[in-house]
Amino acid sequence: MTKLREIGSFLQRVADAFAAVLDYEISIADHELTSLTGTGEFDKEMKSLCGQGMSRYLLSDSAATTSLFVEDTSSSEFCKHCQSKEVCPTKAAIVSCIRCSEQKMGAFSLIAVDEKQQQTMIENKSELMSFSQNVANFIASTLGEKQMRDQMKVMADRFRAVINSVHEGIIAINAKGIITHINRSAKQLLGIGQEKLGEDIDNLFSKIELDKILQEMLEQNYNYFEEEIEYKKENKSFPLLCNITLINNNDQIAGATISFRKLDEMKKLANRIMAEDERITLDSIKGTSNQIVNIKKKVKKVASTDSTILIRGASGTGKGMFAQAIHKESNRCDNSFVTVNCAAIPENLLESELFGYEEGAFTGAKKGGKPGKFELADEGTIFLDEIGDMPIQFQVKLLKAIENKRIMRVGGVEPIDINVRIIAATNQDLDKMVTKGTFREDLFYRLNVIPINIPPLRERQEDISLLLHFFLEKYAELLNKEIKDFTAKAKKKLLNYSWPGNIRELENTIEYAVNLETSHQITIQSLPNRILKYQLQVEEKDRVLPINEVEKKTIIKALKKFETKQRAAEVLGISETTLYRRIKKYNIDSNRLD
C-alpha cells in the first residue's frame, strides 16, 4: 500500500474542498499512476485518471520540472498516445508533482472539463500553477507525519478555514468590483446562478458600500473586515454575516473575496468551536461511587427541563464536564453550548462579553457590533463557570436578564429576547457570601433551583483506583509507552493521598509519572515529590509520641499563638511560674520558636 493511499480520506477532503472553491475538477494519483481520489468524472470510483501521459512524464526521473500545464489536450504531445483520448473529458489541465523526502509520491491535477473552465485556466495559468504546486507541497508535508492521528489533526488545524469556507457562500471580485467567481454555497444561499458572473457586486450587496470599505482597509493596512447585512431578494429577507478579505497588490486594490453565512448558522458554528469538548456525555464521567452514581441519576431526571442548575464543588472535581453532560442529555443538545468563565473576564468587559454591543458603543467597538454570549447561546445552554467571582455590581443585570429572558446590548436601544438554559458553577461557599453581602440573595435563589453538589475525590475513595487506571491507559497510549499497571507500593501511595486538587491533580500526576517511567509499571520513583512527602507527613502524624515530646510541642504551639507567656500559661492550664520551669526543662528558646 502506498503512502498516499494511506491518507485517502484526507485526499478526498482536499479534493472536495478545493473543487468547491475553485470550480475545477481535481484528481490525485500515486506514483504508480493509480487514481486515488478525485471529483466529478475523476472520482476514484470512475476509474478515470487525468493526463496519464502528463503524470507519467512528471513522475519520471527525467522530468526536470515540478508542474506541467497543458492548455489543449487535443493537440498535446502528452495526450497523443493515450488510449482514452477519444472519451477523455479533459480540455486543459495543470499537474503538479507530490514530492516527499526527495521521492516522487504522486501527482495533483486541476482539470478543466469545458471550454469556459479551459479559458479561465489559460487566463489564470501562473496563479493556478502556483496554487496547484502549493497544494501538492501541503499533501507532501502531510505525508511526513509519523502517525495517522497526527496527520488528521494537522489537516484539521490547517484546513479549518478551508473546510468552513466550503459551507460558506464565497464570491470573488476584481479591482473594479466585478464578480469573477461564485461558489456552490453562495448560489444556493442567495438563490442565484452563474448569470451573476461579470456583474457588479453592488447588484447583490448594495448596502455594503464596498468601495469605501476596501479603500479604508487599504489605507489602514488591514485585510479583513466583518459586516452584518440584511439580504433581500423578492419576497425573502434574512441577515448575513459577511467577511471581506482584501487582495492587496503593491498597495493597490487587486480585488476581494466575500464569504458569508446566515447569521443564525454562524452563531451555531461559533459556539460549536467555542465548546470545550462536545463529545462529553454522562458516560464520559468516570466513577462508580454511590455519590457519582446518584448525581448521574439526578442529572438524567432534570436534564430535559429548562430549570436553572447550580453545580457546586471544589476545584478540579469536574463541574464543567457535568455541565456539558447535562447539555448533551437535554432537549437542547443540537444547539449551542457556550462557556463563560466569570472569573477570567475583566469587570469592565463583562457586560459587553455577555450581552454584546452595538456599533459605536465605545472606542474600539467593532463595526457592525458584536453578539454577546447569551445571544450566541440562544436556543441552547449557557454555562456560567466561577459564578461566585462575578462582581456584585453586575449581578443585578444578570438577575434581570434571567427574570425577563431579555438582554440589552451595550449601546443598544431595543431589548433582545433570549431562550437559554442556564447552568452555573462555583467552588465558593455562596451561602456564606450571601450572609456577608458579597453575593446577591435573590440571584442565588434564581440560580439554585436545582442544586448539584460534587464531592471531593477524597470522599469517594472507590473512584480513585478507577481513575488511576483510566488516566494511565490514556497517557500510555498518548505517549506511546507500554505501561500497563502500578507497582503495589506506588498504588498504595496514590490511594492514600488526599488529592486536594481532585481529578485535575490526579490526571496531571499520572501524566507526569508516565512521562518519567521507563519500566512497564509506574513505580514510586516516578511519582511527584508532593505524593511522597504527604506519606511522610501522614506517618509523622500517626506516630505515637512520648509524653515529654507532646508537652514540649504543645508549649511551643502556645508560645507561637499568644503574645504573652501569661496568656499562654492560662490556655495551657498551668501557672506562669510552671511555664517558665517547663521552658527551661525543654531548653525552649522563646525568640526562636520556628
C-alpha positions as CSV (number, residue, x, y, z in Angstrom):
1,M,0.0,0.0,0.0
2,T,1.4,3.4,-1.0
3,K,1.8,6.2,1.5
4,L,-0.7,8.3,-0.4
5,R,-3.3,5.6,-0.3
6,E,-3.0,5.5,3.5
7,I,-4.3,9.1,3.7
8,G,-7.1,8.5,1.1
9,S,-9.8,10.1,3.2
10,F,-7.6,13.2,3.7
11,L,-7.0,13.4,0.0
12,Q,-10.7,13.2,-0.8
13,R,-11.4,16.1,1.6
14,V,-8.7,18.1,-0.1
15,A,-10.2,17.4,-3.5
16,D,-13.8,18.2,-2.4
17,A,-12.8,21.4,-0.6
18,F,-10.8,22.9,-3.4
19,A,-13.1,21.8,-6.2
20,A,-16.0,23.6,-4.4
21,V,-13.9,26.8,-4.1
22,L,-12.1,26.8,-7.5
23,D,-14.9,25.4,-9.7
24,Y,-12.4,22.9,-11.4
25,E,-12.3,19.2,-11.1
26,I,-9.5,17.6,-9.2
27,S,-7.7,14.3,-9.5
28,I,-4.9,12.8,-7.3
29,A,-2.8,9.8,-8.3
30,D,0.0,7.9,-6.7
31,H,3.4,7.2,-8.2
32,E,2.1,4.1,-10.0
33,L,-0.5,6.3,-11.8
34,T,-3.3,4.7,-9.8
35,S,-6.2,7.2,-9.3
36,L,-6.7,7.6,-5.6
37,T,-9.4,10.2,-5.4
38,G,-11.0,12.9,-7.4
39,T,-14.1,14.9,-8.1
40,G,-16.8,14.7,-10.8
41,E,-15.8,12.4,-13.6
42,F,-12.5,11.8,-12.0
43,D,-13.9,10.3,-8.8
44,K,-11.7,7.2,-8.0
45,E,-14.8,5.0,-8.4
46,M,-15.0,6.1,-12.0
47,K,-11.5,4.5,-12.6
48,S,-10.6,7.6,-14.6
49,L,-7.3,9.3,-14.4
50,C,-6.5,12.8,-15.7
51,G,-3.5,13.1,-18.0
52,Q,-1.8,9.7,-17.7
53,G,0.8,10.9,-20.2
54,M,1.4,14.1,-18.3
55,S,1.6,12.4,-14.9
56,R,3.8,9.6,-16.3
57,Y,6.3,12.2,-17.6
58,L,6.2,14.4,-14.5
59,L,6.8,11.4,-12.2
60,S,9.7,10.0,-14.3
61,D,13.3,10.5,-13.3
62,S,13.9,12.5,-16.5
63,A,11.4,15.3,-15.7
64,A,13.2,18.5,-14.6
65,T,10.0,20.4,-13.7
66,T,7.6,20.1,-10.8
67,S,4.5,21.3,-12.6
68,L,3.1,20.9,-16.1
69,F,0.4,22.9,-17.9
70,V,-1.5,21.6,-21.0
71,E,-3.9,24.2,-22.4
72,D,-5.4,22.0,-25.1
73,T,-5.3,18.2,-24.6
74,S,-6.4,17.6,-28.2
75,S,-3.1,18.8,-29.5
76,S,-0.8,17.9,-26.6
77,E,2.1,15.6,-27.1
78,F,1.5,14.1,-23.7
79,C,-2.0,13.0,-24.7
80,K,-1.1,11.9,-28.2
81,H,-0.8,8.2,-27.4
82,C,-3.3,8.0,-24.6
83,Q,-5.7,5.0,-25.1
84,S,-8.6,7.0,-23.5
85,K,-8.1,10.1,-25.7
86,E,-11.3,9.8,-27.5
87,V,-13.5,9.6,-24.4
88,C,-11.4,11.7,-22.0
89,P,-13.4,14.8,-20.8
90,T,-10.3,16.8,-20.1
91,K,-9.9,20.1,-22.1
92,A,-7.0,21.5,-20.2
93,A,-5.0,20.5,-17.0
94,I,-2.3,21.5,-14.6
95,V,-0.4,18.6,-13.0
96,S,1.9,19.1,-10.0
97,C,4.3,16.6,-8.5
98,I,3.8,15.5,-4.9
99,R,7.4,15.1,-3.6
100,C,8.2,13.9,-0.1
101,S,11.8,13.4,1.2
102,E,13.1,13.8,-2.3
103,Q,10.8,11.0,-3.6
104,K,8.1,11.5,-6.1
105,M,5.0,10.1,-4.4
106,G,2.2,11.1,-6.9
107,A,0.5,13.9,-8.7
108,F,-2.1,16.5,-8.0
109,S,-4.2,17.7,-11.0
110,L,-6.5,20.7,-11.7
111,I,-8.8,19.8,-14.6
112,A,-11.0,21.9,-16.9
113,V,-13.7,19.9,-18.5
114,D,-15.5,22.5,-20.5
115,E,-14.4,25.4,-22.7
116,K,-15.2,28.1,-20.2
117,Q,-13.1,26.4,-17.5
118,Q,-10.4,25.9,-20.1
119,Q,-10.4,29.6,-20.9
120,T,-10.2,30.7,-17.3
121,M,-7.4,28.2,-16.7
122,I,-5.5,29.7,-19.5
123,E,-6.1,33.2,-18.3
124,N,-5.0,32.4,-14.7
125,K,-2.2,29.9,-15.6
126,S,0.5,31.3,-13.4
127,E,-1.7,31.7,-10.3
128,L,-3.2,28.2,-10.7
129,M,0.1,26.5,-11.3
130,S,1.4,28.1,-8.1
131,F,-1.7,27.1,-6.3
132,S,-1.5,23.6,-7.6
133,Q,2.1,23.2,-6.5
134,N,1.3,24.6,-3.1
135,V,-1.4,22.0,-2.6
136,A,0.9,19.3,-3.8
137,N,3.5,20.6,-1.3
138,F,0.9,20.5,1.5
139,I,0.0,16.9,0.7
140,A,3.7,16.1,0.7
141,S,4.2,17.7,4.1
142,T,1.2,15.7,5.5
143,L,2.9,12.5,4.3
144,G,5.8,13.4,6.5
145,E,3.8,13.0,9.7
146,K,4.7,9.9,11.8
147,Q,1.2,8.8,12.7
148,M,-2.2,9.0,11.0
149,R,-3.7,10.6,14.1
150,D,-1.2,13.4,13.9
151,Q,-1.8,13.8,10.2
152,M,-5.5,14.2,10.7
153,K,-5.0,16.7,13.4
154,V,-2.6,18.8,11.3
155,M,-5.1,18.6,8.4
156,A,-7.9,19.7,10.6
157,D,-5.9,22.7,12.0
158,R,-4.5,23.9,8.7
159,F,-7.7,23.4,6.7
160,R,-10.2,24.7,9.3
161,A,-10.7,27.9,7.3
162,V,-11.0,26.0,4.0
163,I,-13.5,23.4,5.3
164,N,-15.6,26.2,6.8
165,S,-15.4,28.1,3.5
166,V,-16.8,25.2,1.7
167,H,-20.0,25.6,3.7
168,E,-20.0,29.3,3.4
169,G,-21.0,31.3,0.4
170,I,-18.0,32.7,-1.4
171,I,-17.9,35.5,-4.0
172,A,-14.7,36.8,-5.5
173,I,-14.5,40.2,-7.2
174,N,-11.7,42.0,-9.2
175,A,-10.4,45.5,-8.6
176,K,-13.4,47.1,-10.3
177,G,-15.9,45.2,-8.2
178,I,-16.9,42.8,-10.9
179,I,-17.9,39.3,-9.8
180,T,-15.3,36.7,-11.0
181,H,-16.4,33.7,-9.1
182,I,-19.4,32.4,-7.2
183,N,-19.2,29.1,-5.3
184,R,-21.9,26.5,-5.0
185,S,-22.9,27.5,-1.5
186,A,-23.3,31.2,-2.5
187,K,-25.6,30.2,-5.3
188,Q,-27.8,28.1,-3.0
189,L,-27.8,30.6,-0.2
190,L,-28.7,33.7,-2.3
191,G,-30.8,31.8,-4.9
192,I,-28.7,33.0,-7.8
193,G,-26.8,31.3,-10.7
194,Q,-23.8,31.7,-12.9
195,E,-25.5,34.5,-14.7
196,K,-24.3,36.8,-12.0
197,L,-20.7,36.4,-13.1
198,G,-19.5,39.6,-14.7
199,E,-22.0,41.7,-12.9
200,D,-21.1,44.5,-10.4
201,I,-21.1,43.3,-6.7
202,D,-23.4,46.2,-5.8
203,N,-26.2,44.4,-7.6
204,L,-26.1,41.8,-4.9
205,F,-24.9,43.7,-1.8
206,S,-25.9,47.3,-2.4
207,K,-25.8,48.3,1.3
208,I,-22.2,47.2,2.0
209,E,-20.6,50.3,0.5
210,L,-17.8,48.0,-0.7
211,D,-15.7,50.7,-2.4
212,K,-15.5,52.7,0.7
213,I,-14.7,49.6,2.9
214,L,-11.9,48.4,0.6
215,Q,-10.3,51.8,0.4
216,E,-10.4,52.1,4.2
217,M,-8.9,48.7,4.6
218,L,-6.1,49.6,2.2
219,E,-5.3,52.9,3.9
220,Q,-5.3,51.4,7.4
221,N,-3.3,48.4,6.3
222,Y,-5.7,45.6,7.3
223,N,-7.1,43.0,5.0
224,Y,-10.1,41.6,7.0
225,F,-13.4,43.2,7.7
226,E,-16.7,41.9,9.1
227,E,-20.1,43.3,8.3
228,E,-23.6,42.3,9.1
229,I,-26.1,43.0,6.4
230,E,-29.8,42.3,5.6
231,Y,-30.0,40.4,2.3
232,K,-33.2,40.9,0.3
233,K,-34.4,39.2,-2.8
234,E,-38.0,39.3,-4.0
235,N,-40.2,38.3,-1.0
236,K,-37.5,36.9,1.3
237,S,-35.1,38.7,3.6
238,F,-32.5,37.4,6.1
239,P,-29.4,38.6,7.9
240,L,-26.0,37.6,6.6
241,L,-22.6,37.9,8.4
242,C,-20.1,38.8,5.7
243,N,-16.3,38.6,6.0
244,I,-14.5,40.7,3.4
245,T,-10.8,39.9,2.7
246,L,-8.8,42.4,0.7
247,I,-6.4,41.3,-2.1
248,N,-3.6,43.8,-1.9
249,N,-1.1,44.0,-4.7
250,N,1.7,46.5,-4.2
251,D,-0.5,48.8,-2.2
252,Q,-3.2,48.7,-4.8
253,I,-6.6,47.1,-4.5
254,A,-6.5,44.0,-6.7
255,G,-9.8,42.5,-5.7
256,A,-11.5,40.9,-2.7
257,T,-13.3,37.8,-1.5
258,I,-16.6,38.0,0.3
259,S,-17.6,34.9,2.4
260,F,-20.9,34.9,4.1
261,R,-23.4,32.8,6.0
262,K,-26.8,33.3,7.5
263,L,-26.3,34.8,10.9
264,D,-28.2,32.1,12.8
265,E,-26.0,29.4,11.3
266,M,-22.9,31.4,12.2
267,K,-24.0,31.6,15.8
268,K,-24.3,27.8,15.9
269,L,-20.9,27.3,14.2
270,A,-19.2,29.8,16.5
271,N,-20.4,28.0,19.6
272,R,-19.5,24.6,18.3
273,I,-16.0,25.9,18.0
274,M,-16.1,27.6,21.5
275,A,-17.4,24.4,23.1
276,E,-14.5,22.8,25.0
277,D,-15.4,19.2,24.0
278,E,-18.8,18.4,22.6
279,R,-18.3,14.7,22.9
280,I,-18.6,14.7,26.7
281,T,-21.6,12.8,27.9
282,L,-22.5,11.2,31.2
283,D,-20.7,8.1,30.1
284,S,-17.5,10.1,29.8
285,I,-17.6,10.9,33.5
286,K,-15.8,8.1,35.3
287,G,-16.9,7.0,38.7
288,T,-18.7,4.1,40.4
289,S,-19.1,5.5,43.9
290,N,-22.6,6.0,45.3
291,Q,-22.1,9.8,45.1
292,I,-21.3,9.9,41.4
293,V,-24.0,7.2,40.5
294,N,-26.6,9.3,42.4
295,I,-25.5,12.5,40.7
296,K,-25.8,10.9,37.3
297,K,-29.3,9.7,38.1
298,K,-30.3,13.2,39.2
299,V,-28.8,14.7,36.0
300,K,-30.9,12.3,33.8
301,K,-34.1,13.4,35.7
302,V,-33.5,17.1,35.4
303,A,-31.6,17.4,32.1
304,S,-34.8,17.5,29.9
305,T,-36.2,20.5,31.8
306,D,-35.2,24.2,31.4
307,S,-34.8,24.9,35.1
308,T,-31.6,26.6,36.2
309,I,-28.9,24.3,37.7
310,L,-26.2,25.3,40.2
311,I,-23.2,22.9,40.4
312,R,-21.1,23.2,43.5
313,G,-17.8,21.5,44.2
314,A,-14.1,22.1,44.8
315,S,-11.7,23.0,42.0
316,G,-10.9,20.0,39.8
317,T,-14.0,17.9,40.6
318,G,-15.4,18.0,37.1
319,K,-18.1,20.7,37.3
320,G,-17.6,21.7,33.6
321,M,-17.9,18.1,32.5
322,F,-21.1,17.7,34.3
323,A,-22.4,20.9,32.8
324,Q,-21.6,19.7,29.2
325,A,-23.1,16.3,30.0
326,I,-26.4,17.9,31.2
327,H,-26.5,19.8,27.9
328,K,-25.9,16.6,25.9
329,E,-28.8,14.9,27.8
330,S,-31.2,17.8,27.3
331,N,-33.6,18.7,24.5
332,R,-31.2,21.5,23.5
333,C,-28.3,19.1,22.7
334,D,-28.3,20.0,19.0
335,N,-27.9,23.7,19.8
336,S,-25.1,25.8,21.2
337,F,-23.2,25.2,24.5
338,V,-21.4,28.4,25.5
339,T,-19.0,28.5,28.3
340,V,-18.3,31.8,30.2
341,N,-15.6,31.9,32.8
342,C,-16.8,34.8,35.0
343,A,-13.5,35.0,36.9
344,A,-11.5,35.4,33.7
345,I,-13.3,38.4,32.2
346,P,-12.3,41.9,33.4
347,E,-15.2,43.7,35.2
348,N,-15.3,46.5,32.6
349,L,-15.7,44.0,29.8
350,L,-18.2,41.6,31.4
351,E,-21.4,43.3,30.2
352,S,-20.2,43.5,26.5
353,E,-19.0,39.9,26.6
354,L,-22.2,38.5,28.0
355,F,-24.8,40.9,26.3
356,G,-22.8,42.1,23.3
357,Y,-22.5,45.6,21.9
358,E,-23.7,47.8,19.1
359,E,-21.5,49.6,16.6
360,G,-20.0,52.8,18.1
361,A,-20.9,51.8,21.6
362,F,-17.4,52.6,22.8
363,T,-14.0,53.3,21.4
364,G,-12.7,50.3,19.5
365,A,-16.1,48.7,19.1
366,K,-16.2,46.5,16.0
367,K,-18.1,47.9,13.0
368,G,-21.5,46.2,12.9
369,G,-21.3,45.4,16.6
370,K,-20.9,42.0,18.2
371,P,-23.3,39.5,19.7
372,G,-22.7,38.5,23.3
373,K,-22.5,35.0,24.8
374,F,-26.3,35.0,25.7
375,E,-27.2,35.7,22.0
376,L,-24.8,33.0,20.8
377,A,-26.3,30.5,23.2
378,D,-29.9,31.2,22.1
379,E,-31.9,28.0,21.9
380,G,-29.0,26.3,23.7
381,T,-27.2,26.3,27.0
382,I,-25.0,28.9,28.7
383,F,-22.6,27.7,31.3
384,L,-21.6,30.4,33.8
385,D,-18.5,29.0,35.4
386,E,-17.0,30.5,38.5
387,I,-20.2,32.4,39.2
388,G,-19.1,33.3,42.7
389,D,-16.4,35.6,41.2
390,M,-18.9,37.7,39.4
391,P,-18.7,41.3,40.6
392,I,-21.8,42.2,42.8
393,Q,-22.3,45.3,40.7
394,F,-23.1,43.2,37.7
395,Q,-25.1,40.6,39.5
396,V,-28.3,42.7,39.3
397,K,-28.0,42.9,35.5
398,L,-27.6,39.2,35.2
399,L,-30.6,38.7,37.5
400,K,-32.7,41.0,35.3
401,A,-31.7,39.1,32.2
402,I,-32.6,35.8,33.8
403,E,-36.0,37.0,35.1
404,N,-37.0,38.9,31.9
405,K,-35.5,36.4,29.4
406,R,-34.2,39.5,27.6
407,I,-30.8,41.3,27.3
408,M,-29.8,44.7,26.1
409,R,-26.6,45.1,24.1
410,V,-24.2,47.8,25.3
411,G,-25.2,50.9,23.3
412,G,-28.4,49.3,22.2
413,V,-31.9,50.7,22.3
414,E,-34.0,47.6,21.7
415,P,-34.1,44.6,24.0
416,I,-33.3,41.2,22.5
417,D,-35.3,38.1,23.5
418,I,-33.3,35.1,24.5
419,N,-34.2,31.5,25.1
420,V,-31.3,29.8,27.0
421,R,-30.9,27.2,29.7
422,I,-28.6,28.4,32.4
423,I,-26.1,26.2,34.3
424,A,-23.9,27.9,36.8
425,A,-21.0,26.5,38.8
426,T,-18.7,27.6,41.7
427,N,-16.2,26.3,44.1
428,Q,-17.1,29.0,46.7
429,D,-19.5,28.9,49.6
430,L,-22.3,31.0,48.2
431,D,-24.3,30.7,51.4
432,K,-21.6,32.5,53.4
433,M,-21.2,35.0,50.6
434,V,-24.9,35.8,50.7
435,T,-24.6,36.3,54.5
436,K,-21.6,38.6,54.1
437,G,-23.4,40.5,51.3
438,T,-20.8,39.7,48.6
439,F,-23.4,37.7,46.6
440,R,-27.0,38.7,46.0
441,E,-29.5,36.6,47.7
442,D,-32.1,37.0,45.0
443,L,-29.6,35.9,42.3
444,F,-28.6,32.9,44.5
445,Y,-32.1,31.6,44.7
446,R,-32.6,32.2,40.9
447,L,-29.6,30.0,40.2
448,N,-30.0,27.4,42.9
449,V,-33.3,26.0,41.6
450,I,-31.7,22.5,41.1
451,P,-28.5,22.2,43.2
452,I,-25.9,19.6,42.4
453,N,-23.0,19.1,44.8
454,I,-20.0,17.2,43.6
455,P,-18.0,15.7,46.5
456,P,-14.2,16.0,46.5
457,L,-12.2,12.9,45.4
458,R,-11.0,12.1,48.9
459,E,-14.7,11.4,49.9
460,R,-15.2,8.8,47.1
461,Q,-12.2,6.5,47.6
462,E,-13.5,3.8,45.3
463,D,-13.3,6.2,42.3
464,I,-9.6,6.8,42.8
465,S,-8.4,3.4,41.6
466,L,-10.7,3.5,38.6
467,L,-9.4,7.0,37.6
468,L,-5.8,5.9,38.1
469,H,-6.1,3.1,35.6
470,F,-8.2,5.2,33.2
471,F,-5.6,8.0,33.0
472,L,-2.8,5.5,32.9
473,E,-4.3,3.9,29.8
474,K,-4.9,7.3,28.3
475,Y,-1.4,8.7,28.7
476,A,0.4,5.5,28.0
477,E,-1.3,5.4,24.6
478,L,-0.8,9.1,24.0
479,L,2.9,9.0,24.9
480,N,3.4,5.6,23.1
481,K,4.6,3.7,26.2
482,E,3.9,0.1,27.2
483,I,2.9,0.8,30.8
484,K,0.0,-1.4,32.0
485,D,-0.1,-1.1,35.8
486,F,1.3,0.3,39.0
487,T,3.6,-1.4,41.5
488,A,2.0,-2.2,44.8
489,K,4.0,0.5,46.6
490,A,3.2,3.2,44.1
491,K,-0.5,2.4,44.0
492,K,-0.7,2.4,47.8
493,K,0.8,5.8,48.0
494,L,-1.6,7.1,45.3
495,L,-4.6,5.6,47.0
496,N,-3.6,7.1,50.4
497,Y,-3.0,10.6,49.0
498,S,-5.7,13.2,49.8
499,W,-5.9,14.7,46.3
500,P,-6.7,18.4,47.3
501,G,-6.7,19.2,43.6
502,N,-9.1,16.4,42.9
503,I,-9.4,14.8,39.4
504,R,-7.4,17.5,37.7
505,E,-4.5,16.9,40.1
506,L,-4.8,13.1,39.7
507,E,-4.7,13.3,35.9
508,N,-1.7,15.6,35.9
509,T,0.1,13.3,38.4
510,I,-0.4,10.3,36.1
511,E,0.7,12.2,33.0
512,Y,3.8,13.2,34.9
513,A,4.5,9.6,36.1
514,V,4.0,8.2,32.6
515,N,6.5,10.7,31.1
516,L,9.2,9.7,33.6
517,E,8.6,6.0,33.9
518,T,11.0,3.7,32.0
519,S,9.6,0.3,33.1
520,H,6.3,-1.4,32.3
521,Q,4.8,-0.3,35.7
522,I,4.5,3.0,37.4
523,T,7.0,2.9,40.3
524,I,7.3,5.3,43.3
525,Q,10.4,6.8,41.7
526,S,8.2,8.3,39.0
527,L,5.7,9.9,41.5
528,P,5.9,13.6,42.3
529,N,7.6,14.6,45.5
530,R,4.4,16.0,47.0
531,I,2.9,12.5,46.9
532,L,5.9,11.0,48.7
533,K,6.2,13.9,51.2
534,Y,2.5,13.6,52.0
535,Q,3.1,10.0,53.1
536,L,5.9,11.1,55.4
537,Q,3.6,13.7,56.9
538,V,0.8,11.2,57.5
539,E,3.3,8.7,59.1
540,E,4.6,11.5,61.4
541,K,1.0,12.5,62.3
542,D,0.1,8.9,63.2
543,R,3.2,8.2,65.2
544,V,2.7,7.9,69.0
545,L,4.9,10.4,70.8
546,P,6.4,10.2,74.3
547,I,4.6,12.4,76.9
548,N,7.5,14.8,77.2
549,E,7.7,15.4,73.5
550,V,3.9,16.0,73.4
551,E,4.2,18.5,76.2
552,K,7.1,20.3,74.6
553,K,5.3,20.6,71.2
554,T,2.2,21.9,73.0
555,I,4.1,24.6,74.9
556,I,5.9,25.7,71.7
557,K,2.5,25.9,69.9
558,A,1.0,28.0,72.7
559,L,4.0,30.4,72.7
560,K,3.7,30.9,69.0
561,K,0.0,31.6,69.1
562,F,-0.2,34.0,72.1
563,E,1.7,37.2,72.5
564,T,2.4,36.9,76.3
565,K,3.6,34.0,78.4
566,Q,0.9,34.8,80.9
567,R,-1.8,34.2,78.2
568,A,-0.1,31.0,77.0
569,A,0.0,29.7,80.6
570,E,-3.7,30.4,81.1
571,V,-4.6,28.5,78.0
572,L,-2.3,25.6,78.9
573,G,-3.9,25.5,82.4
574,I,-0.7,26.0,84.3
575,S,0.8,28.9,86.3
576,E,3.2,31.2,84.6
577,T,6.0,30.0,87.0
578,T,5.4,26.4,86.0
579,L,5.5,27.5,82.3
580,Y,8.9,29.1,82.9
581,R,10.2,25.8,84.5
582,R,8.9,23.8,81.5
583,I,10.6,26.2,79.1
584,K,13.9,25.7,80.9
585,K,13.4,22.0,81.2
586,Y,12.9,21.5,77.5
587,N,15.5,24.1,76.5
588,I,13.0,26.1,74.5
589,D,14.3,29.4,73.0
590,S,11.3,31.8,73.1
591,N,13.0,34.0,70.5
592,R,13.5,31.1,68.0
593,L,10.3,29.1,68.0
594,D,10.3,28.3,64.2
